[in-house]
């Protein structure tokens, strides 16, 4: 018992020193000692270990005031790498993510909604191997794989409980992908890792309560409280797309009527458009709107209104300090950001909270899930190590 | 710096011992030592202090197994008292709450919506003094006042930022009531303290993510995560009553159209009813429904549907393990509980989460806010002491 406690403390101290060097480079041993209250001996031991393992880069710098030389520490960004994967109905994005959340290299592959789960996994295993080889990445530096996808995911077991968009129910994703690649695998809901990425490396650095909304093939949200993903009881918090807006409304693919997402998501918009004429892509719909075709103007304007209502409902429920708009619709049609912002600030957000939050654009855009998944795998590695 | 740290540790240890005795009575010194890892000397010192201050009751008990006598510790419930106050549009409830969250005595007084804020405060000051005198309560045992009310409350400064129901904007409630009574005053949103009370002493003991919904003169909700109130950035999280359901819907008293609460709250129901005939109380409306009057059946059934939608939207957004129904409507018409439960479990909650939560009745009912406010004042006292 005692022994275990000491090991635990050692690991914790090591992690603390590592995190400080990662977040405040370049930094001196003395500053680390001051911040942590650890002794010079402890810090020397830990820094020694980390240097030996190839994580740390020392540099000599002359401090401005006294002209004395001091040795400063930083991390070698490529000393810890992870693989981030985004799965979507139509595509698979795979990338190598470094300690700073930069995608060192990445690739996008197609995905067919009716492909068997096992086939998809085998393809991913091959894509990962090829990517490491082509990029000249040392597999020994890769600490794990992170996967982000839409749906209900048990982030502890790595089982995808339910994903309409992937067509999966209770598939053991982490287990199978680990067997195929040999890497540890962390799996999570796409919007949760995306919000984590924006919080750590994107537009919401420094925020204590970040809400992220995704508008795309579905509508969802996520919440970061004091740097931690708010998961709810089954890692399903944030499913705003299935909040009911109109009990007499359109049927949703979930079988319930009047879900919020039926007014906003891409497949619903295309399905409604097809009552007038065959529109195959969301780009065609927005072009028809631009050309002033009345039905298209109606559909898009209504979607913008419900996007603003989504913001209002998020603000009322979570009372965040920041709201980030993201997702395929916002990535493809950046004007949406300004239009929704305008609707929110003039009428559609509840007056007492209208000025209570920062309205933000995603900074990582379509790479957010990939980077967030990679960072998740790194976090998991350092916590478990 | 060092000195302050030691004081802090001493206070923390004292609080830890106190909390353990409070939550697990009767308990031996040895059990406390085992749970906390503190030395026998430290525990003896703390228990000695607490006994001297009149908090602790010692009892000798023979343990079942060995027949040895041991001294067990418990708290004297009345050794720490607080005053809990619930403010509502039409009434003021004041009670004395003990350590176990029991209302030792309480009184309900009327409130007129157009009464001046200062007048209300002076009346409350007098009610508190009278109640202590009549109840024979030693003011030295009262550690503070807690106040719960509807609206946006800054729980740190004790300022009521905005309360439509009380007709207040930016009033310094804590400051004025402290001046008038001499007691420390904690102020919070009514549903937040109510959820706290249900979590600590009511139907949600042991839950890690409790959502509470209040249906009454407004519609609101609150969330307890791992024993802590989730406040959001401005203590305004949970304002589900102002989530927009229908942008073309009825005007809400907030000035926005189609807020969820316009379908459910008492004043909206009475206003709609008045299109048919003058109905002065919610009881009259429910009687008309019972008598089968079509317009009343329509209004009440629609309200029940939107209550169920409220549950769905809470479950999708917060993914709680427990949902508690509360508020004047549920207190007055207990059938609502079963009817909403039925609607939720058959159709209106999103299928993947339909079985994910316990559907609970409030246990503390109309005393929830009063008790929660009292417990809030106690928590504040022990944290600051």
Interface residues (C-beta under 8 A of the other chain):
Chain A: X152 X161 X162 X208 X209 X221 X225 X230 X231 X232 X233 X234 X235 X236 X237 X238 X239 X240 X242 X243 X244 X245 X246 X247 X254 X255 X256 X259 X305 X309 X312 X313 X316 X317 X318 X319 X320 X321 X347 X348 X350 X351 X352 X353 X356 X357
Chain B: X152 X161 X162 X208 X209 X221 X225 X230 X231 X232 X233 X234 X235 X236 X237 X238 X239 X240 X242 X243 X244 X245 X246 X247 X254 X255 X256 X259 X305 X309 X312 X313 X316 X317 X318 X319 X320 X321 X347 X348 X350 X351 X352 X353 X356 X357
